[in-house]
């Protein structure tokens, strides 16, 4: 992305394909579906039926290490569409039919990602989804970054299991109050922000350093923002999610119930920004 007249890679990425294959979550870029965050004890209940995963602390969906299909490529407009279809017999823990298209568009305005979902089966299914990017600016430590988040609340987590306790707290006056934009400094976060304030049909998160940086935007139903500060402090995860973690067992925290033949579309993106100081 061109910032201050210089091309900057604002995504903290893997060094090469080999590193990506060895550790998909050491850095950035995974799309999380059909659930986000952790599902403790490896089970959930939907429509009165209990479903179990092989792992007891499953996290970040089922497709981050799967091979997606390239559906179309438009080099002229910098657009590519990836698709995946979960079939009812693919996962014992998720016996539903779900069609997913993810369209990436890259232009001088930035990155735009549109996500499309369709229930292609004969029964309703549970769904949540999100993006897992890490951002970096000018090789500076994130302590120097200025962050502005359009959120009024945080969801209190059990920090051992990383799942919601059922309590929400207002951010005003707390260390997590980034509503007005402030330096991150030494603050450590693995935090789920809720009560997101939308401007029209979008919510904007701003991340800058020395007056320049990016704004990350999201549309409904991306109505949560997860922020994570890794120990190396060289990047920061700012993640638009449609639900909080463990929404499969706490439905009020954003779980989407998708009926047969029902579709849903949502978008997020990244643009350069150079005003917040």
N, C-alpha and C positions, 0 to 999 in steps of 0.2 A: 504494500500500500504506500502511495506517495505522501509522505509527511515532511513538511518543511522543505519541499523540493527534492527529497531523497527517498528512494524506494526502501521501505523498511518491512521486514517480515514480522508482523505483529502476532503471529501464531507461534507459540513455543512447541516445536514439532520434534518428531524422532529424527535422528541423524540420517538414517537410511532404512530401507525395507527390512533388513535383517533385524535391526533393533525393534521395529514395529512388530514383527512376528514373535520375537522373544518376549516382549512385554507390551501388550496393547495399551495398557493404562499408565505407562511411565511418562507419557506426555499427552498430546492433544488429539482431538478430532473425532472420537467415537460418537455414533448416534445411538441413543439408548432406547430400546423398544423390545418387547411390549410393556416393560415396566422400568422404573428408575430407582436408583438407590438400593437399599437392602431390604430383603424380606427375611426377617429373623426366623430361626428354627426351620427354614426351608419349606414352609407350607402357607397356603392361603385358602380361604373359603369364599366361593362365589356361587350365588343361587343355591345355597344349601349343600353344595358339593365341596369336599376337601380335595385339594390338589397338592402334591408333594414334588419338590425338586430333589435331584440327587445330592446337591450340596445343602448343608444345614445353614449356611449364611450366604445365600445366593445374592448377587448384586449386579446392577447395571444392565439388565436385560439379557436377551438370548442371542442377539445377532452381531455383537461387536467383533466377533472373530469368525463370522460366516462370510462366504463368498457371495457378494451381491452381483446382480446382472446389470450391465450397462445397457439401458433401454434406448437411449438416443444421445447423440453428440451434435452440437451446433457450434463449430469452431468460430464462425463469423461473429456470433453473439456471446461467445464464452460460456456456453451452457451445456451441462451434462445431467442426465437423469439416471439415477440408480434405482433399481427395483428389487423387491424381495417378496415372495409369497410364503407365508407360514401356512402349512397344511395341517389339517386336523391330526394326522398321524405322525407328524414330525417330532413333536415334543410331548411326552406323556404328561408333563407338568402343565402344558398349555395346549389342550386339545381343541384348538379353534382354527378357523380359516380367516386369515388376515392378509390383505394385499397392501403393500407399502411402496410408494414412490417418493423419492427425495430428489428434488431438482436444485442443483447448484448453478448460480449465475454469477460470473465475475466480470465487473466493468470498472470504469473510472470512478464510479460512485461507491464501489466497495463490493462486498459479498452479500448475496441474497440467497436464502435457502427456503424453499417451499416444501412442506411435507404433506403428503396425501395418504389417507387411510381409508380402506373400505372393508367392511365385514362381508366376506364372500361366502359365509357359511349359513347354516339354517338355525343357529342359536345365538343369543346375545353373548358378547365377550367383554372381558375387562381390558382396559387399555390405559397406559400412561406412557409418556415419551419425553425425550429431552436431548440436549446436546452437551458434550463434555469437552469444551475447548479450554486451553490455557493461553493466556496472553502475556506478551513481553513488550517493553518499550525501551528502545535505545540502550539495551544491555545494562540498564540501571536496576538496582535492588528495588523490590516492590515497596519498601519502606518510604521511598521518595514519591511514589505514585499518589495522585489525587483521585479519589473514588467518589462517585455520586450514584446512589441506588434509589430508585423510586419506590421505596417500600416503607410501610408504616409499622410492620410487625416482624418478629422472627418466630419460628416454631422451635420450641425448646426440645433439644434432643437428649436422649440417653447417650452420653458420649462414650460408653463402653460398646454398645451395640449399634450406635449411629442411627437410631430410629426415633421418631417423635414420641414424646411422653404424653401427648394429648393437650399440652399447655401452649398457648401463644402469649407472647409478651410484646408490648409496644416498644419501639426502638428509641422514641424520643428521650433524649437525655442520657442514653446509655452509650457504651463504647461502639455499639453497632449502628449508631445513628449517622448514616451517610446521606441523609436526605438533602443536605445543603452542600455536600462536596467537601471532603477534607483528606489530609494525608493519612495513609494507612499506618505509617510509622511501625511500631512493634506489635501491632494488633495481630493476633492469630485467629483465623476463622476456619471453621468447617460448619457453615451456617446456612440455614434455609430461611430465606426472606419471603414473607407473605404480605398480604394487604398491598399488592402492587398497584401503583397509581398509573393509569393509562392516560395518555394525551391523545384524544380521539381514539383511533384503533390500535395505537402502539404505546409501548412503555420503553423508556430509554435509560440505559445505564451508561455512565461516562467514566472513562479511564484515561488520565492524562499524566504527563510528566514534562515539566518545564513548559507548560502551556499548550502542548500538542499531544494528540493521542487518538483515541477511537471512541465511538459511541456504539453500543450494542443494543439493537432494538428487537422487540418481540411482539407478536400479536397474540390475542386470545385464541386458544386456551393455554398458551404458555403463561401461566399466572403465578409462577413461583420463580425465584432466582436463587441459585445455590452459589455461594462463594467459598472457595477453598484456597488457603495460603500454604503451599508446600514448604517443607523445612528449609530447602535451599534458598528461598526468597528471591528467586530469579524470574518467577512467573506467577501468575494468579489465575485460577479457574473462575470464570464467570459464566454460569450455566443456566440457560432458560429451560425450565421444566414445566410440564403440564400438571404435575402433582408433587406432593411431598414424598419422601421415602415411606415405604410400607403402606401406601394407599390401598394396596390390595387387601389389607386387613383393617384399614381405617378409611373407609370409603369416602368420608366427608372431606378428606384431605386431597381432593382433586381427581379421584378415580372417575374415568369416563366409561360409561356403559354404552357399547356400540351395538345397536340392533342389527339383525340381518339386513343386508343391502344398504345399510346406512353408511354415509361417508363423512369424513371430517378433514378440514384443511387448516393448516396453521403455518406461520412464517416467522423467521428471525433473520438477522443479518448484522453486518459490521460495516461502519462507515468511518472515514477519518473525521477528526474533530480538533478544533484549535482555538477554543475560547475559555474553557474552564481552567482556573488557576488556583 
